[in-house]
Amino acid sequence: MIEQFISKHRLSSGFAQTAKQYYMPLAEKIALHHNVANSTYFVGLNGCQGSGKSTLADFLCDYLTQQKNLKVVVLSLDDFYFEQRKRQSLAHTVHPLFATRGVPGTHDTAKMLEVLNALSEKKPAVAIPRFDKSTDNPYPETEWPIIDGPVDVVIVEGWCWGVEAQNPVELFTTANDLEATEDQFGLWRRYVNQQLLKNYQPLYAMMHYWLMLKAPDFSNVYNWRLEQEQKLIARSLKGERAGLMNPAQIKRFIQFYQRLTEHALLTLPSQCDEVFNLDTQRKIVAHIVKDTEQEKFNVG
């Protein structure tokens, strides 16, 4: 199974050791938790851009499906972005920076609540939104996959998933040049903070178990995001590349994410059930398990 997964996702052979040492035991634990809960089990997964959260979510899905015969759905926060037209409306009525997808306030949290509730209530058929980053718009609803319920495990992953609102005092200081020059009065970041408090934190309460892939610091995000974008380009047809970014665009784009990524790195580990500390090459160097207050270091 691992070899097939590595081939499918174009991963290095080193992933096999990571999977055996960390991800397979994690999947076994999730399966056990589901059996005890005897209901749809929700797992939240946080990781900054390029940290490997989609890979981890997909591996858990494949393992639980193939080895445990469980029905698993992976939801990405990225698939719940508003369409361009809605974000342009926010740009006109709230702040111009909301034209760019990414931060809280640019996701359709009402739709996300609807989907999570439908999965929790074991509805017989649930349509799962999909977002096309090459067009910067959701796919037509006719192209959304339909999940036949009931579902055993739901994995929700996202770059800011699980991140709580900041103390309003923290908003007085700008995080980078983007905020200093384009959000001088803090309107954008205050609205983002309000959205976290009002529309995101209630969704977090639906999760039963929290995971984090923790980057060393925000400076790694540029290189990881560049690598991610190059993979998207390689997998896209020539006519589908209009919405993909070059290095200069990525440098600007990641500034939208900096404030909350740094906030997550500081605050989220203590709130998660398991944290995987990564080095600059995304190798796991420490595994912290909250329920046993146990820290395991990878010395290999």
N, C-alpha and C positions, 0 to 999 in steps of 0.2 A: 504494500500500500504506500509506504513512504517513498519508494523509488518512483512510482507513478505520480505521486504528488509533486515531487521535485521536478520531474519532466514537464508536467502540466504547467507549473508556475515558473519554469525556467530558473530554478534556484540552484545555488551551489551545493556540492555534495556534503558540505559541512552542516547543512540543515538537518540531515539524518540524525546526527548526534544530539542536536537541540531538541528535535522531536522526541527522541527516545528518553532523554534525561528530564525534559521539562513538560512538553506539550501532551504526551501520552498520559503521564500520571495526572495531569490537570484534567484531561478529558474523562479519565476514569472517575475522578472526584466529582465532576459535574454529573456524570451518569448516576453516581450514588446519591447525590443531592436530589436529583430528579425522582429517583425511586422513593426516597424518604418523603418528599413533598407530595408525590402522587398527583401532581397537577402541572400545568405548563410552567416551566422553570426559566426565568429570565436572567441572562448574564450580560452585564455591562462591561465594555472594553474600551479603555482610553489609551491613546497613543498619539503623539504628534505626527505631523505629515512625514511619511516615508519611514516610520518606525517599524513597520511590518505588521500592523494590527489587522489588515485585511487578510494577510497570509495566515496569521494565527487563527482568525475567525474561520477561514475556509478549512484549515486543517482540523479544527475542532468539529466542524460540521461533517467533514468526510469521515473522521474517525468514529464519531458517535452514530453516524448513519450506517457505516459499513461494519463496525465491530460490535455495536450495541443495539443495532436495529431500531434506533430512535428516529423520530421525525424531527428534523432540525431546520430552522429558518435563520438565515443571517440577514440582519437589517443594517444598512449603512446610513449614518446621518446624512452623508453626501447625497443620498437619493431623495432626500426630502427638501432640497433647495426649492425656493420659489422660482417661478418662471421669470424671464427677463422683464416682462411687462410689469409684474408685481414689484420687482426690485427697483425698476425705474420710478414707479409710483412712490416708493419709500424714499428714493433719492430726491424727489421733488418736495415731498411733504415733511420729511424728517431731516435727512442729511445726504449730500451727494455721494458719500462713500458707500451707501447701501446699494448702489448700483452693482457693486462687486460682491459676488457670493462669498460666503465663508463664515462670517461671525454670527452669533446668536442674533436673531431678528431677521435673518435671511432664509430661515427654514420654516416649512409649513408644519408647525407644532400641532395644530388642530388635526391635520391628516395623520400625523404620527401617533397621536393619542387614539385616534379612531382605529388605526391598524393594530396598535398594541392591545387595545381593548378587545378587538375582534379575535386576535390570537389567544388572548387570555380566556376569553369566553368559549373557545373551541368552536368557532363558527366553521361551517362545512367548507367554505371557500372564501379566501381573502386575497384581494388584489394588492400586490406589493409595488409601490412606485419605483421607477428607475429614472435616473438623471443622466443626460448625455452631455458630458463635459466638453465634447467637441463642438456642440452647438450652444452650450450654456443654457439649455432648457430641458425640462423633463421630456422623456419619451412620451408619445401619445398614449393615453390610457389603454387603448386597444392593444398596445404592445407590452403592457405590464404583465409579469408572470402571475398566474393564479395558483395560490397554495391551497391544496386540499387538506382540510383539517381532519381531526384535531392535531395540534403540534405539541411535541414533547418539550423541546428546548428552543428558546429564542435567544440569539446572540445579537446584541446591538453594539455596533462599534462606531466611534467617531473621534475626531481630533479634540473636540471640547466636551465630549460626552462625559457627564459626571462632574464637570467643573461648576463650582458654585459662584454666586455673585461676589464681587469684591466689596470690601468696606468702601463706602463713598469717598473717604479721605484719600484712598489710594488713586482715585481717578484724577486728582489734581496734578499729578506728575505725568508727563508724557513718556511713552515707552520708546519712541523712535522718531525719526524725521517725518514720517507720514503723519503721525499724530500732531507733531509740533507745527507742521505747515498747513495741514488740511483739516485739522480738528482743534484749532487753537482754543476754542471755548468749551471743548469737551462734550459737545452735544451728541456726537456719534457714540463715544464710549459710555456715556451715561445711559443712552437708550439701550445699548447692548447689555449693560449691567441690569437694567430694569427687565429686559426680556429674559435673562437668565433666572432672575428671581421669580418672575410671574409665570413663565411658560415652559421653562426647562426643568427646574428643580422638582415640580410635581411629577414629571415623567420619570425622573431618576428614582422616585419612590417605588416604582413598579419593578425595579431590578432586585433580584434576590442575592446576586453575587457579583462582586466588582473586581476587575482585573486592570492592571496598568502596565504598559510597556514604557519604561521611563528612560528617556534620552539623557545623556550626560548634561546637556544644556541646550539653549535655543540655537547656538551657533551651528549645530549639526543640521538644522532643518533645511538650510539652503542646499547643501550637497545631497541630502536625501531626497528633497523635492525635485532637484534637477534630474537625479537618476530615475525617479518615478515618472517624470514628464517624458524622458527619453524612451522609456518602456512603452508609454502610451503612444508616442509617435511611431515606434517600431511596429506596434500592433494595429495601427489605424491605416485605413486606406488613404491614398493621397488626397482625395476630395473631402476627407473627414478631419483634416488637421487644422482647419481655420481657427478653432477655439483653443488650440494648444499653445504653450508659451515658450519663448526663448529665454536664455539666462537673465537678461536685463529685466524682462517682465516678471520672472520668478522672484528676483530680488525685491521688487516693489510688492508683489503679491503676498509674500510671506510676512511683510510688516503688518498686514491686516490681522495676522494670527499671533503676533509676538506677545502682546499683553496677556492674553488668556493662556497661551502655552507656558509662559513663565510662571503665571499664577498657578497653573496645574502642577508644574514641577515642584513647587513649594508646598502646596496644600493637599494635593490629592493622594500621595502615597499613604498618609496616615488614615485615610478614609477607605482604602481599598482592602479587599480580602487577600489578594496576592499581587505583589509588585515584582516585575522582572526588570532589573537594572541593566541597561545596555551600555556598551562602549561605543566608540565612534564608528565601528564597523558593524554595529547592531548585534554583536555577540553578547550573550547574557553573562554578566560577571557577578551578579548576585540575585538571589531569589528570596524574597521576604514573604512569609506566610503569616498573616495576621492572627489566625485562630489559634496557632500554637506558639505565637511570638518567637518564631524560629527563623533564623537567617542562614541561608546556605550560600557559600561562596564557590564559584566555579574557578578552580585553580588550573584547569587544563588549558 
